[in-house]
Amino acid sequence: MNPFRTLAAALAISTGLLTLSNFAMASENTSGNPEYDVEAPKAYTMIGDLLIARPALIFATVVGAGLFVVTLPFSAAGGNIGEAGHALVVEPGAAAFVRCLGCTESGYKRADR
């Protein structure tokens, strides 16, 4: 296949995938309850999350853990081991394993009483 056609196909597919997530977020339903903002994702949002986002987030968690270990001496010298661990490992891990399938945020938003 011609390199130009390969590049054009890759750009078309990546542009389509990027616009799909924006379309999915614009068309999602919410509960309407002011106390809880529960997302009700559609089936295609869940499929996209399962096939694209979750593997990427799991990969980001593994790479972040490796980077955390590599940068640990520098984080210890700077006194920010907790912040580095949270940013590199906990945040992508929570996004991969804690949030519901197709949701954009982890957990529920609950108004404090």
Number of C-alpha atoms within 10 A of each C-alpha: 5 7 8 9 10 11 11 12 12 12 12 12 11 12 11 11 14 11 10 15 14 10 12 17 15 9 11 14 13 12 11 10 8 10 13 13 16 18 18 15 19 16 12 13 21 17 13 17 20 15 10 12 17 19 13 15 18 18 15 18 22 16 14 22 18 14 15 20 13 11 13 16 12 13 17 12 9 9 11 12 16 10 12 19 18 15 14 19 21 16 16 21 22 17 20 23 13 12 15 18 20 23 19 14 14 14 15 13 12 11 9 5 4
